[in-house]
Amino acid sequence: MSEDKDRVSCLKRKRSILRTAVTNTVTKLEHELLETEHIDVDKLEEILEILVTKFESLKCIDNELEPLFGGTALSTVDGFSISDSTYDAAINLLKERFAREDLLIQTHMSNILNIKPLKHSNDINAFRKFYDKVSMELRSLECLGLCIENISSVLCTTILRALPQDILIEFNQLQNEKSYTNVNDLLNFLSLSLRSRERAALISCDSSSRRFTTSYPSNNSSFETQRDFEIHKSDKTKQFSACQLISTDIEKQNIKGSNCIFCDSSIHVSLDCDYAYNLSLDERKNILLKKGGCFKCLGAKKHISRFCKANITCCHCSGKHSPLMCFVKYKQKENDKNINPKADESRPSENTVLTNQSTFNEIYLQTLVVRISNKGLNHFVRVIIDSGSTKSYISKLLRKKWD
């Protein structure tokens, strides 16, 4: 507001000087045309060039003044001609319309009462904007002649309500038994707190660039919840099959840095979540639908698997989805339960990867043909070597041949 006022005053002075120069030039031109017997053509052309230059400069100033008046202000002075005689009348009309101190004070007070609350004290940029906004409104009230000490209690209460709890605790600790009704003390405290956080942020950035470690936390105090700590412990001791290791490696490349969509943990990715493995397929599906997750990359990126750019293939059916969301595997488990309900309790789980269903050129599992002798009979069978498995399995067909 004050910058525009200074700019208008500067342009007004320039315009006044140019108008005087134009008047003098026109007078000189008239003198040359009317009172001189012999007209000097060269001198006349020089005067005309000066006059044209002055008019162009005057037009430029008028073009600069026009954007400064817009909206309601422009409609207020619309109809006045641009001249010295109407300038004072236009200024008086604008002051009568917009220079009312009671409306300006009411506007600044409304801005303070409706100020946007500061949610987190560690958000230094938001803290700086909050402090600058409060300081600007209070300075504007003082410039309008309002004694802010008379309404200091109201201002303090309003500002304190917009502060987070940790800053309120710091302020109350400094005040002790004193009444915090002085808005200047509150501003000094906010300024000190803001500068302290800015310096601490600079120091922490410098120290973090020199610090490097690859070790895991030694206690559970580093984790947000006890559940995250238990999941972290299980991830360190868990032994994965080759199928899970391959799928996990692909998924980590595509959703690196994201939290688990099932348990919101930042310790592991969604495919390694023990909590998700204990859920049914319908429960996993409901979680993804509720959080807007993708069935392919298991990321909460608000997109569907059709438009997902992640290069992920299911290791069970070679479909374009995460192994956790494999409907074919789920149907196989349901069929096995219907045929033999106690089979899951009596035998360990199997991870079967069919090499003839792979759509990749890479070799994930090694195979070889071996000869097995039993009771004088030789059998040639194909063996799949899973380097990530801790146990060995044989098929039902081969077991029946041995019996």
C-alpha positions in Angstrom: 0.0 0.0 0.0 2.7 2.5 1.0 4.9 1.5 -2.0 2.1 2.2 -4.4 1.5 5.6 -2.8 5.2 6.5 -3.1 5.2 5.4 -6.7 2.1 7.5 -7.5 3.7 10.6 -5.9 6.9 10.1 -7.9 5.0 9.7 -11.1 2.9 12.8 -10.3 6.0 14.9 -9.9 7.5 13.7 -13.2 4.2 14.3 -14.9 4.0 17.9 -13.5 7.5 18.6 -14.7 6.8 17.2 -18.2 3.5 19.2 -18.5 5.4 22.4 -17.6 8.1 21.6 -20.2 5.4 20.9 -22.8 3.8 24.2 -22.1 7.1 26.1 -22.4 7.9 24.3 -25.6 4.5 25.1 -27.1 4.9 28.8 -26.1 8.3 28.9 -27.7 6.8 27.3 -30.9 4.0 29.9 -31.1 6.6 32.7 -30.6 8.6 31.3 -33.5 5.6 31.1 -35.8 3.8 34.3 -35.0 6.4 36.9 -34.0 9.4 36.0 -36.1 9.5 37.5 -39.6 11.9 34.9 -41.0 11.2 31.4 -39.8 14.2 29.2 -39.2 13.2 25.8 -40.5 16.0 23.9 -38.7 15.1 25.6 -35.3 11.4 24.8 -35.9 12.1 21.1 -36.6 14.2 21.0 -33.4 11.4 22.4 -31.3 8.9 19.9 -32.9 11.2 17.0 -32.1 11.5 18.2 -28.5 7.7 18.5 -28.3 7.1 15.0 -29.6 9.6 13.6 -27.2 7.9 15.3 -24.2 4.5 14.0 -25.3 5.8 10.4 -25.6 7.3 10.7 -22.1 4.0 12.1 -20.8 2.1 9.2 -22.4 4.4 6.6 -20.8 3.8 8.1 -17.4 0.0 8.0 -18.0 0.3 4.3 -19.0 2.2 3.6 -15.7 -0.4 5.4 -13.6 -3.4 3.6 -15.2 -2.6 0.1 -13.8 -2.3 1.5 -10.3 -6.0 2.4 -10.4 -8.2 -0.7 -10.9 -11.4 -2.2 -9.7 -13.4 -0.1 -7.3 -10.8 2.7 -7.2 -10.9 3.1 -11.0 -14.7 3.2 -11.0 -14.6 5.8 -8.3 -12.6 8.3 -10.3 -13.9 7.3 -13.7 -15.0 10.3 -15.6 -12.4 12.7 -14.3 -10.1 14.2 -17.0 -6.4 13.9 -16.5 -5.6 17.5 -15.6 -4.2 19.5 -12.7 -7.6 21.0 -11.9 -9.3 17.6 -11.4 -6.4 15.9 -9.7 -7.2 17.3 -6.2 -10.9 16.4 -6.6 -10.1 12.8 -7.5 -7.7 12.5 -4.6 -10.3 13.9 -2.1 -12.9 11.4 -3.5 -10.5 8.5 -3.1 -9.6 9.5 0.5 -13.3 9.8 1.3 -13.9 6.3 -0.1 -10.8 4.3 1.0 -8.9 6.3 3.6 -11.3 5.6 6.5 -9.2 4.7 9.5 -12.1 2.8 11.2 -12.4 0.4 8.3 -8.7 -0.1 8.0 -8.4 -0.9 11.7 -11.3 -3.3 11.4 -9.7 -5.0 8.5 -6.4 -5.5 10.3 -8.1 -6.8 13.4 -10.1 -9.2 11.3 -6.9 -10.5 9.7 -5.4 -11.2 13.2 -8.5 -12.9 14.5 -8.8 -15.1 11.4 -5.0 -15.9 11.1 -4.1 -19.4 9.9 -3.0 -21.5 12.9 0.6 -22.8 13.0 0.3 -26.6 13.1 3.9 -27.7 13.7 6.6 -25.7 15.3 9.3 -27.6 13.3 7.9 -26.2 10.1 10.2 -23.3 9.9 8.8 -21.8 6.7 5.3 -21.8 8.1 6.6 -20.4 11.4 8.3 -17.6 9.6 5.2 -16.7 7.6 3.1 -16.8 10.7 5.4 -14.4 12.6 5.8 -12.0 9.6 2.0 -11.9 9.2 1.4 -11.1 12.9 4.1 -8.5 13.0 2.8 -6.8 9.8 -0.7 -6.5 11.1 0.4 -5.1 14.5 2.7 -2.6 12.8 -0.2 -1.5 10.5 -2.4 -1.0 13.6 0.2 1.2 15.2 0.6 3.2 12.0 -3.1 3.9 12.1 -2.7 5.4 15.6 -4.2 2.5 17.5 -2.6 1.9 20.9 -2.2 -1.9 20.9 -1.4 -2.0 24.6 -5.0 -1.2 25.3 -6.1 -4.4 23.5 -3.0 -6.4 24.3 -4.9 -9.1 26.2 -7.2 -9.7 23.3 -4.4 -9.9 20.8 -2.3 -12.2 23.0 -5.2 -14.6 23.5 -5.9 -14.7 19.8 -2.2 -15.3 18.8 -1.7 -17.9 21.5 -4.7 -19.9 20.2 -3.0 -20.2 16.8 0.2 -21.6 18.2 1.0 -25.4 18.7 1.2 -26.9 22.1 5.0 -27.2 22.5 5.4 -23.4 21.9 2.7 -22.6 24.4 4.5 -24.7 27.0 7.8 -22.9 26.4 6.1 -19.5 26.6 4.3 -20.5 29.9 7.6 -21.7 31.4 9.3 -18.4 30.7 6.4 -16.4 32.0 6.2 -18.2 35.4 3.6 -16.4 37.4 3.5 -13.3 35.3 0.5 -12.5 33.3 1.1 -12.8 29.6 -1.0 -9.8 28.4 1.9 -7.9 26.8 1.8 -8.5 23.1 5.3 -7.1 22.7 6.7 -9.7 25.1 4.9 -12.4 23.0 6.4 -11.1 19.8 9.9 -11.1 21.3 9.4 -14.7 22.5 8.2 -15.8 19.0 11.1 -14.0 17.4 13.6 -15.7 19.7 12.0 -19.1 19.3 12.0 -18.8 15.5 15.6 -17.7 15.3 16.6 -20.6 17.6 14.9 -23.1 15.4 16.5 -21.6 12.3 20.0 -21.9 13.8 19.3 -25.4 15.0 18.1 -26.4 11.6 21.3 -25.1 10.0 23.5 -26.9 12.6 21.6 -30.2 12.2 22.0 -30.1 8.4 25.7 -29.6 8.7 26.1 -32.4 11.2 23.9 -34.8 9.3 26.1 -34.4 6.2 29.1 -35.6 8.1 27.4 -38.4 9.9 27.0 -41.8 8.2 26.0 -45.1 9.7 24.5 -48.4 8.5 23.7 -50.0 11.8 20.2 -50.6 13.0 18.9 -49.0 16.3 19.9 -50.9 19.4 16.7 -50.4 21.3 13.0 -49.8 20.6 13.1 -46.2 21.6 13.8 -45.3 18.0 10.6 -46.7 16.8 7.2 -45.0 16.9 5.4 -48.0 18.4 6.2 -51.3 19.9 4.5 -52.9 16.9 7.0 -51.4 14.5 9.9 -52.7 16.7 8.5 -56.2 16.7 8.1 -56.1 12.9 11.6 -54.8 12.5 12.9 -57.7 14.6 11.0 -60.2 12.6 12.3 -58.7 9.3 15.9 -59.2 10.5 15.5 -62.9 11.4 13.0 -63.9 8.7 14.2 -66.2 5.9 12.7 -65.6 2.5 12.3 -67.9 -0.4 13.8 -67.0 -3.8 10.4 -66.1 -5.1 9.8 -63.5 -2.4 13.4 -62.2 -2.7 13.0 -61.6 -6.5 9.6 -59.9 -6.1 10.7 -57.8 -3.2 13.7 -56.6 -5.1 11.6 -55.5 -8.0 9.0 -53.8 -5.8 11.6 -52.0 -3.7 13.0 -50.4 -6.8 9.6 -49.1 -7.8 8.3 -47.9 -4.4 11.5 -47.0 -2.7 11.0 -44.7 0.2 7.3 -45.5 0.7 5.7 -46.8 3.9 3.8 -50.1 4.2 0.3 -49.6 3.0 -1.1 -52.4 5.3 0.4 -51.4 8.7 1.8 -47.9 7.9 5.3 -48.9 9.0 8.4 -47.2 7.5 10.6 -50.2 8.4 9.7 -52.4 5.5 7.8 -52.3 2.2 4.3 -53.7 1.7 5.4 -57.0 0.3 7.5 -57.9 3.4 4.6 -57.1 5.8 3.9 -60.1 8.2 0.6 -58.5 9.1 -0.5 -58.6 5.5 0.4 -62.3 5.2 -1.9 -63.1 8.1 -4.8 -61.4 6.3 -7.1 -63.0 3.8 -7.2 -61.8 0.2 -10.5 -60.0 0.8 -9.1 -58.1 3.8 -6.0 -57.0 1.8 -8.3 -55.9 -1.0 -10.4 -53.9 1.3 -7.3 -52.1 2.8 -6.1 -51.2 -0.7 -9.5 -49.9 -1.8 -9.9 -47.9 1.4 -6.5 -46.3 1.1 -6.6 -45.9 -2.7 -3.7 -48.3 -3.2 -2.5 -49.9 -6.3 -2.9 -53.7 -6.7 0.3 -53.9 -8.7 2.9 -51.8 -6.8 1.0 -51.8 -3.4 1.7 -48.0 -3.2 -0.8 -45.4 -2.0 -0.3 -43.3 -5.1 -4.0 -42.8 -5.9 -3.9 -44.8 -9.1 -5.1 -48.1 -10.4 -3.0 -51.0 -11.6 -4.0 -50.3 -15.2 -2.1 -47.1 -15.2 0.7 -48.2 -12.9 4.2 -47.8 -14.5 5.9 -50.3 -12.1 7.5 -53.3 -13.7 6.1 -56.0 -11.4 5.1 -59.6 -12.3 3.5 -62.1 -10.0 5.8 -65.0 -9.3 2.8 -67.4 -8.9 0.8 -66.8 -12.1 3.0 -64.3 -14.0 0.2 -61.8 -13.9 0.7 -58.0 -13.7 0.0 -57.7 -10.0 1.7 -58.1 -6.7 2.1 -61.6 -5.3 0.2 -60.6 -2.3 -2.9 -59.9 -4.5 -2.7 -63.1 -6.5 -6.2 -64.4 -7.1 -5.0 -67.6 -8.7 -2.9 -68.5 -5.6 -5.9 -67.6 -3.4 -8.2 -69.9 -5.4 -5.6 -72.8 -5.2 -5.5 -72.4 -1.4 -9.3 -72.4 -1.2 -9.5 -75.6 -3.3 -6.9 -77.3 -1.2 -8.8 -76.4 1.9 -12.0 -77.8 0.5 -10.4 -81.0 -0.6 -8.3 -81.6 2.6 -9.1 -79.1 5.4 -6.4 -80.4 7.7 -3.6 -80.3 5.1 -2.5 -76.9 6.0 -2.1 -77.9 9.7 -0.1 -81.1 9.0 2.4 -79.9 6.4 4.5 -76.8 5.9 3.6 -74.3 3.3 5.1 -74.6 -0.2 6.2 -71.9 -2.7 5.9 -73.4 -6.2 7.4 -71.6 -9.2 6.7 -73.1 -12.6 9.5 -72.3 -15.0 7.3 -72.9 -18.1 5.1 -69.9 -17.1 7.9 -67.3 -16.9 7.6 -64.4 -19.3 11.1 -63.1 -18.6 14.4 -64.0 -20.2 16.2 -64.0 -16.9 16.7 -67.3 -15.0 15.3 -67.1 -11.5 15.6 -70.8 -10.4 18.1 -73.4 -11.6 16.8 -76.9 -12.6 18.4 -80.2 -13.5 17.5 -83.7 -14.3 18.6 -86.4 -11.8 18.3 -90.2 -11.6 16.8 -91.7 -8.5 17.2 -95.4 -7.7 14.8 -97.2 -5.4 14.4 -101.0 -5.0 16.2 -101.6 -8.3 14.1 -99.1 -10.2 15.5 -95.9 -11.7 13.4 -92.8 -12.0 14.4 -89.6 -13.8 13.0 -86.5 -12.2 13.5 -82.7 -12.6 14.8 -80.9 -9.6 14.1 -77.1 -8.9 16.9 -75.6 -6.8 15.6 -72.8 -4.5 18.7 -71.2 -2.9 16.5 -69.3 -0.5 14.6 -72.3 0.9 15.7 -74.1 4.1 13.8 -77.4 3.4 13.4 -79.9 0.5 10.1 -81.2 -0.9 9.0 -84.0 -3.3 5.8 -84.3 -5.3 3.0 -86.6 -4.5 3.4 -88.4 -7.8 7.0 -89.3 -7.1 6.2 -90.4 -3.5 3.5 -92.8 -4.9 6.1 -94.3 -7.3 8.4 -95.1 -4.5 5.7 -96.7 -2.4 
